Amino acid sequence: QVHLVESGGGLVQPGGSLRLSCAVSGSIFSINVMGWYRQAPGKQREVVALMTSGGSTNYADAVKGRFTIARDNDWSTVYLQMNSLKPEDTAVYYCNAEVAVYAYWGQGTQVTVSS
């Protein structure tokens, strides 16, 4: 079992920055992949950024060069640094952990980019 709690969302102006945090607890040692996903109103949930247990990262084309996924050495917290935010980045952002065939999700945190 893995428990995830996101924080750090809010309202930001276009061009601004936010850092999301995901507090991870439970069977941290068994996590294969950690990731951030987002879901905008009326749209399907989509992957934003992924990090493997070995530290490899992958980003959606829409956020490459603007967003960075990072983690503490012990996997206790995973971050998503979001720079140069755009209105189209507005969504609920979810933290995800993959353990074997199971996927765990946090409750989500709202990010709104608007002037």
C-alpha positions in Angstrom: 0.0 0.0 0.0 1.1 3.5 -0.8 -0.5 6.7 0.4 -0.1 10.0 -1.5 -1.1 13.5 -0.5 -0.6 16.4 -2.9 -0.2 20.1 -1.9 1.0 23.3 -3.4 -1.8 24.1 -5.9 -3.4 27.5 -6.3 -4.1 30.5 -8.5 -1.2 31.9 -10.5 -0.9 34.4 -13.3 0.3 33.4 -16.7 4.1 33.2 -16.8 4.3 32.4 -13.1 5.6 29.4 -11.2 4.3 26.9 -8.7 5.8 23.9 -7.0 3.6 20.9 -6.3 4.5 18.4 -3.6 3.4 14.8 -3.1 4.0 13.3 0.3 4.6 9.6 -0.1 4.1 7.0 2.7 3.7 3.2 3.0 5.6 0.7 0.9 7.9 3.3 -0.7 10.7 0.7 -1.4 8.4 -1.1 -3.8 7.6 1.9 -6.1 8.6 1.4 -9.7 7.4 4.7 -11.2 6.2 8.0 -9.7 4.3 10.4 -11.8 2.2 13.6 -12.1 -1.0 13.6 -14.1 -3.6 16.3 -14.7 -7.2 16.5 -15.7 -8.8 19.6 -17.1 -12.6 20.1 -17.1 -14.2 18.1 -19.8 -10.9 16.3 -20.7 -9.4 12.9 -19.9 -6.6 12.6 -17.4 -3.2 12.9 -19.0 0.3 12.2 -18.0 2.5 15.2 -17.2 5.8 13.8 -16.0 7.2 10.4 -14.9 10.2 9.3 -12.9 11.4 5.7 -12.5 13.0 4.2 -9.4 16.3 4.6 -11.3 15.8 8.3 -11.7 14.9 8.4 -15.4 12.4 11.0 -16.4 9.9 11.6 -19.1 7.6 14.6 -19.9 4.6 15.3 -22.0 5.5 17.4 -25.0 3.2 20.2 -23.7 5.4 20.7 -20.6 8.9 19.9 -21.8 11.3 22.6 -20.8 8.8 24.2 -18.4 8.1 21.5 -15.8 10.6 19.4 -13.8 9.8 16.3 -11.7 12.1 15.7 -8.7 12.2 13.7 -5.5 13.8 13.4 -2.2 16.5 10.7 -1.9 14.2 8.5 0.2 11.2 8.9 -2.1 9.3 10.5 0.8 8.3 13.5 -1.3 8.0 14.0 -5.1 7.8 17.4 -6.6 6.6 19.1 -9.7 8.2 22.4 -10.4 6.1 24.3 -12.9 7.5 27.4 -14.6 6.2 29.7 -17.4 2.7 28.5 -16.6 0.0 29.0 -19.3 -3.8 29.1 -19.0 -3.9 25.7 -20.7 -2.1 24.2 -17.7 -5.2 24.8 -15.6 -6.3 21.4 -14.2 -6.4 19.2 -11.2 -3.0 17.7 -10.7 -2.7 14.2 -9.3 0.3 12.3 -7.9 0.6 8.6 -9.0 2.7 5.7 -7.8 3.0 2.4 -9.7 3.7 -0.7 -7.5 3.8 -3.9 -9.5 0.4 -4.1 -11.2 -1.2 -1.6 -8.9 -1.6 2.2 -9.3 -2.1 4.5 -6.4 -3.5 8.1 -6.6 -3.6 11.1 -4.4 -6.7 13.3 -4.0 -5.5 15.9 -6.4 -4.7 19.6 -6.1 -6.2 22.4 -8.2 -3.9 24.6 -10.4 -5.5 27.6 -12.0 -3.5 29.8 -14.4 -5.4 33.1 -15.0 -4.9 36.8 -15.0 
